[in-house]
């Protein structure tokens, strides 16, 4: 069942999303060669709790951290650890915030140091595809319009779309209906109506679209171990507009590529 939000509830999600955006910005200041991914997780958790909020991911179905940090061929759900970032790595930092009874969710993939041109192009295309998907997330369209826009764009550039993992609705729960695939047919899927809040999150691979799950039960990586990129925003649908509730602006103030 899709839970439609009132304007007051959307405002609460927006306030959660503002804390989330600023937490991402704090993390971005420390994303560089030699930094342990566990340190980035510590930065995020402290910032979120200092702002009277709770990390959405920590403890979610047993997940042990506040951030999902996914390095290189890891698509999503990577654990922060003692791993030190290396020149040429890419890392997806995915974070959620629970505040005033509502969740927000967003992600950003960073290039570390000198990243190869093919991988940098993958990141740029994945980020661009997120905004193409958002352009289709308007009142009266359908979920399939979002996925179609993302899929058409990235596949035209030779990349592949992960099928087993998708975006989602969110609100009082971190994951709600509807699912928001990053592939699909125009005009298919649930109708986009006022009050829907969804997370759009393209997960795009340089090589095969096939994935495998590691033995930890969480970490998802590409089957061919080629890099994967991931960007995400939480958006709200209104009759007259779509509002992006999360933001990458604090990231991009200190980290540009």
ABEGO torsion letter per residue (X at the ends): XBBBBBAAAAAAAAAAAAAAAAAAAAAAAABBBGBBAAAAAAAAAAAAAAAGBBBAABGBGGBABABBBBBEABABGBBBBABBBBBGBBBBBBBBBBBGGBBBBBBBBBBBEBBBAAAAAAAAAAAAAAAAAAAABBBGBBAAAAAAAAAAAAAAAGBBBBAABBBBBBEABABBOBBBBABEBBGBEBBBBBGBBBBBBBBBBABBABBBBBAAGABBBBAAGBBBBBBBBBBBBBAABBBBABBAAAAAAABBX
